Amino acid sequence: MLIVSARRSDVRPLAATLYAYAFLTDLVLLYPLYALLFADTGLSVGQISSLFVIWSATGILLEVPSGAWADAVSRRLLLCLAPLLPAAGFALWVLVPSYPAFAVGFLLWGAGGALRSGALEALVFTELDRLDATGRYARLMGRAKTAEILGVLAAMGLAGPVLALGGYRAVGAASVAACLLAAAVATRFPEHRPADGTGPADDDGSDADPGWLASLRGGLAEARADRSVRAALLLVPAVAAIWGALEEYTPLLARDTGVALDRVPLLLVLVWAGTTLGGLLTPVGERLATRGYAALLVVAAVALAAGALVRHPAGFVLIGAAFGAFQLATVLADVRLQSRITGPSRATVTSAAGMATDLSIIAVYAGYGAVATAAGNAVAFAVALVPYLVVAVWLAARRT
């Protein structure tokens, strides 16, 4: 018992590093201002939209290959490199603002996100497994999601004053500084990989490198051959993509309630507060059986649709609660996936789920635009949530 307690206490350094890394990665003061920077530079709406496409496409193309690289080389190394790429991009944006610089910046930002995705989840789960503490994975990742949100909120709060003091260059410098700090924090991640030919050299000196191609093949083969892994992998985009895409449209939904423009941010605070609470409720959510999880999706979908269709500021109370439930469901979907991966290519499989999520989000964007143009934002929200009912029925039928 004393040995187990001692090993479990070792989770604390990992948790502290994870939370700090998550917070700093999203402490980007350019978040609420980069669209204004682009417009002030003279870009048209079409050019700005094309930059978003470049950003999304980069992440999609590099997601799985970077996961295989993390499995073959070092997950910690990729987590160190990930913030450095957007840091370079942000510097370009404010030093030589122009369409080519913005495009390169989004390429770097997308690549950095791809390096982090998959590698982070795989490293955390593997370290917890070494400490016989995989049962704490959900709690840690739920709190990490909350740390990310707090980073975004802090960036939003600081962006205005920093902009007033030093303009876009000061905002860019602060964003670069946060990325550099995130890279420094990443060096504190522990990394112990199996000394059985399934991973790179680790902190204990084991040396084994299956190679990038072998890691890629191994991860894809596991997802293809193991039905439970494949089902868990598909569940991640099925849960995460829709509400993740709808979040981008909440300002439009808030404006449609008829509130004054300066009151829109206040309604969005309810959304962020709900999302934050959802991450913190992960330990409670772990108690849900499959049918309970399916019911969570149904309740969240109905609440979000109702909150949107009421077309009143009070509806954002329901919307915030629904986003919290979806955040909880997303973390639990990742927990399910990590618990079912048994092979060494954990980051590869996780990255495949991330790529599927990104592709699904783009599909939601396209569908939302078509429905919203014809029937308005509230109806588009309600229609977009219908797939959650299908997913809930599928889960209830599987019972696994």
N, C-alpha and C positions, 0 to 999 in steps of 0.2 A: 504493500500500500504506500509506503514512504517513497519507493522508487517511482511508482506511477505518478504520485503527486509532484515529485520533483520534475519529472519529464513534462507534465502538463504546465508547470509554472514557466517552462521554456517557451510557451506559446506567446507570452507577453511581449518579448522583443519583436517577434514576427508581426503580431497585431499592431504594435505601435508603428513599425515601419510601414505596414500596409496602409494604415489610416493617414499617416503623414504623406505618403506617396499619392494616395487618392486625392487628398485635399489639394496638394500643390499642382498636380497634373491639371486640375480644372480651375486653378486660380489664375485664369487668363483674362486680364483686364480688357483685352481687345474683343472678348466675346460680345458684349452688348454694343460695340462701336464699329466693328469692322465693315458692316454694310454702309455706315455713314462715311467711313474712310474711302471706300470704293466710289461712292457717289460723289464725294467732294473732289476726288481725283478726276472725275469726268466720265466714269463708266456708265453705260446705259443699263437698264433693267435686264435686257437680254444678255449683256456681257457678264453681269453679276450672276445671273442664273447659270451661265456656262461654267463659271468658276465653281459653283456648287456641284455641278455634274462631274467636273474634274476631281473634286474632293471625294465624292462618293465612289467614283469609278476606281480611283487609286486604292482605296480601302478594300474594295471588293476583289481586285486583281491580286493584291498582296496578302490578303488575309490568311489563306491556307498555306502558301509557300513560306510565310514568315513563321507560322506555327510549326511547320516541319523543321525550319531552321532552329527554332527554340529547342525542340526536342533533340536535335542533332548536336548543337553546340552548347549553348548555355541560356537558360531562361533569364537568369539575373543579368547577363550581358545585354540581352535585348531590352530588358526593362530600364537599363542605364542609357541605352542608345535612344530609346523611344522619345523622351522629352527633348533631346538635343536637336532632332530634326525640325519640329515645329519652332523651336527657338531660333534656328537659322532662318526659317520662313518669316517669322514675325519681324526679325531684324531687316530683312529685305523689304517688307511691306512699308516700313516707316522711313527707311533710308532712301529707297529709290521707288516711291509709289508709282506704279504703272501696271497695265494689264499683264505683261509678261512676268513681272515680279510677283503679282498676286497669284498668277497661275502656278509658278514655281513654289510659292509658299503653301498653296493648297496641296500640291503634290507631296511636299515634305510633311505637312500636317497629316495627310491621309496615310502616308507611309509610317509615321510615328504611331498613329492609332493602331495600324495593323501589327506592328512589332509588339505592342503592349497586349493586344487582345489575344487571348489564348495562353500566352506565356504567363500572365499574372495568375490566372485561375489555376493553371497547372502547377506552378511553383507553390502556391499557397496550399493546395490540396496535398501535394507530395510531401511538403514539410510537416503538415498536420498528421499525415499517415505515419511518418517516421516517429512522431511523438505520441502515437496511439491516440490522437485527438481529432480524428476526422469528423466526429460528432459536433465539433465547434466550427466547422467550415461555414455553415449557413449563417451563424451569428456573425462571424468575422466579415463575410462578404456583404451581409446586410448593412453592417455598420460602415463598411468601406463605401457602399453606395451612398449612404448618408453623408460621409465625408466629402464625396464628390459634389453632392448638392450644396453643401456648405461652402465649398470652394467657389462654385458658380455664384452663389448669393454674395459671398464676400467680394468677388470680382465685380459684380454689378454695383455694390455699394461703394467700392473704391474708384471705379472707372471715372465717374463724373468729377470728383475732386481732383484726381490726378490729371485728367484732361484739362481742367481749368488752370492748373498750375503750370503744366508744361506741354500741352498739346498732344498730338498723336505720338510724337517721339517719346514723350514721357510714359505714355500708356504702353507703347511697344517695349520700352526698356523694362518696365515692371513685369510685363508678360514674359520677356526673355529671362529675367531674373527668377521668376517662379519656375520656369522649365529647368533652369540650371540647378536650382535647389532640389527639384524632383529627381533629377539625375543623380545628384549627390546622395540623396536619401536611398535611392535604389541600390547603391553599393552596400547598404547595410542588410539587404535581404540575405538570409541564409540559403544555401543551395546544397543539398545532399542528394546525389543521384545514385541509383542502384549500381553496385559494382558487379554487374552480371552481363555486361555487353549491351546494355540498353540505354546508356546515357553517357554524357561527357564527363571529364574529370570533375570531381566535386571537392568540397572543402576538406574531405578526409584523404584526398589523394588518389581515389579510385580513378582509373582511366579506361573509358570505353566510349567509343563514338560510332554509332551506327551509320552515320552519314546522312546528308540531307535527303537524298532520294529514298533511302531505306526508311527514314522516319515518315516521309510523305506516304509511301506505299503502305507502311504498317498502319498508320492512322486511318487511311481511307479503307483499307481492307477490314479493319475492326468495325468501322461504321457500317460497312456493307454486309459483313458476315454475321454480326451479332444483332439479332432483332431488337433486343432490349436497348442496346446502345443506339441503334438507328431510330427507334421510337423516341428516346430521350433527346436525341439530337434534333429531331423534327419539332419536338415540343417547344424548344427554345425560340425559334423564329415565330412559331404559331402564337406564342404568348407575348413576346417582346416587340414584334414589329409594329403591330397596329397602334397600340397606345403610344409607342415611341414616336411614330409618325404624327399622330394626332396632337401630340404635345406642341409641335411647331405651329399649329393652327389655333391654339387657345387664345392668343391675343385677338384674332379676328372674331372668335366666338364671344369674347368679352365685350368687344366693341359693339357687336350686334345686340347686346342686351339694352343698349341705349344709354349707358353710363357715359359721363364725360371722359374725354380721352385721357386726362390726367388721373382718372380713377381706375383705368385698366390695370396698371401694375398692382393695385391693391387686390384686385380679384385674382391675379396670377399668384400672389403670395399664398392664397388658399391652395392652389395647385401644388406649389413647391412644398408647402407645409405638409400636405397629405402624402406626397411622395417621400418626404423625409421620414414621416411616421411609419410608412410601409416598410422601409428598410430596417427600422428599429424593432418591428414586430416579428422579424424572421424567427426567433426562437419559439414564439407562439405558433407560427405557421407550420413549423416542422411537425407539429402534432397532427396535422390534417392527413387523413387517409386520402386515397385517390378520389373517392366520391366527394369528400369535403373540399378537395382542391378544385374539382369540377364545379362545385357549388360556388366557390369563391369567384371563379371566372364569370359565372352567370350573374351573381349579385353585382360584381364590379361593372359588367357590361350594361346591365339594366340601369344601375345608378348613373353611369356616365351618359347614357342615352337620355334618361329622364332629365338630368341636369342641363343637358344641351337643349332639349326640346322645350323646356319651360320658358326659355328666352327671357330670363330674369336674373339679376345679379345674385339672388338667393340660390339659384341653381348651382352656383360655383361651390357651395358647400358640398353638394352631392358629387360634383366633379372632382373636388379635392380628395374626398373619401375614396372615389373610384380609382384615381391615380395611385393612391396609397396601396390599395388592394392589388393593382396591377404590378406595382413595384415589388410587393411581397411575392406575388406569383412568379415574377421573372427570376428573382433570386432563388426561389424554390425549384424552378425548372433547371437552373444551372446546377443546383445541389444534386438533383436527380441524375443529370448527365455525368457529373464528376463521380458519383458513387457507382455508376455502371461501367465506367471505363476501367479496363483491367490491364491493357497493354501499355508499353512505354511511350507511345506517341500521344500522350494526353493533350499537349498543346495543339497538335494537329487536328485532333477531333474537335476540340473546343473552338478552334479557329474556323472549322467547317461550319459549325453552328453560327458563328459570328457572320460568316459570309452569307449564309442563307438568310440571316436576319436583315443584313444590309440590302440584299436583293428584294426581299419582301417589303421593306420600307419604301423602296423606289416604286414598287407596284402600288402600294397604298397611296403614295403621293399622286400617281397618275389617276387612280380611281377617285380619290378625293376631289381632285381638281375638276373632273368631269361632273360628278354629282353636285358639288358645291356651286358650279356655274349654272346648273339647271335648277337646283332647288334650295340653295343656301347652305350656310355652314352648319346649322343645327341638324338638318336632315342628313347632311354628309357624315356628321359624327355618328348619328344613329345607324345609318346603313353600314358604315365601316365596322361597327361592333358586332354585326350578325355572325361573322366567322367564329367569334368566341363561343357562341351557342353550339356551333358544330363541333368545336374542339371539346367542349364540355361533354357532349353526348358521346363522342369518341372515347374520352377518358373513362366515363362511367361504364361504357360497354366493355373496355379492356380490363378494368379493375386491377391494374398493375402499376 
